Amino acid sequence: MPRWDAGRVRALRRHLGVSQDGLAEELGTRQQTVSEWETGRYEPRGASARLLSIVAEQAGFDYEPGAAGAKEGGKQKWRGEGG
């Protein structure tokens, strides 16, 4: 399972084309939690990290840490992709 650092969480959210509120709603968490992940205050772990990995896979998210301009691809709403 990939490590969900601040950059990866932010890149996934942007790839999905949703706000922090939108991602929080999809994950069943609070917007503040998503914000804390994106600022690096906390890292998702356990079930949250697994759920982020599932969402990323469903959305065709390809991200390489440290890559210039991280590969975020086109914005897709994963909910509309059968999720």
Secondary structure as GFF3:
##gff-version 3
##sequence-region A 1 83
A	DSSP	alpha_helix	6	16	.	.	.	ID=ss1
A	DSSP	alpha_helix	20	27	.	.	.	ID=ss2
A	DSSP	alpha_helix	31	39	.	.	.	ID=ss3
A	DSSP	alpha_helix	46	58	.	.	.	ID=ss4
A	DSSP	three_ten_helix	78	81	.	.	.	ID=ss5
###
